[in-house]
Amino acid sequence: MTTNTQTTTRNQVDAGYETSKFALGVGVAAAAMIGIWASACMASAILDNGLGGIIRGLFSAITGS
């Protein structure tokens, strides 16, 4: 009876570990995709408006003018 209880507990711990490992992997993959998308958007904005236009737009967004 003791061996069976230990096996069940060990399997539950492994399932929890695997679940959290999977969730962490999904989170890292999502963060990487968001970072790549943000970099592509920033490069596009710089190509369309130039670096000066980006700085002026940032200043306008901060000050509201």
N, C-alpha and C positions, 0 to 999 in steps of 0.2 A: 504494500500500500504506500509506503514512503517513497519508493522509486517512482511510482506513477504521479504522485503529487509534485515531486521535483521536476519531472519531465514537463508537466503542464505549466508550471511556473516558468521554466526556462523558455518554453515556446511563447508564452505571453510576453516575456521580456524581449525576445527576439522580434516579435511582431511589432511591438512598440518602437523598437530601435529602427526597424526597417521602414515603418511608416514615417517617422520623423526624418530619416535619411532621405526618403523620397520627397517629402515636403520641402526640405532644405534644397534639394536639387532643383525642384520646380521653381522655388523662389530665386535661386541663383540664375537660372536660365531666363526667367522673366526680367530680372534686373539687367542682365547682359543685353537682352533684346531692347529694353527701354533705353539703355545707354547708347546703343548703336543707332537707334532711331533719333535720339536727341542730337547726336553728333551729325547725322545726315541733315537734319533740319537746320542746325547752326551753320553748316557749310553752305547749304542752299541760301540761307538768309544773307550770309556774307557775300556770296557770289552775286546775288540780286541787288543788294543795297550798298555793298562795300563796308569796310570796317568802320568808317566814319558814320555812316547811316545807322549802323547797329548801336554805336555809342550814343548818338543823338536820340535814338528811339528809347534806349535804356534810361537815359537822363530824363526824357519826357515822361516815361512811365513812373519814375520815382518821384519827380517833382509835380506831376500833374499839369504841366504847362506845355 
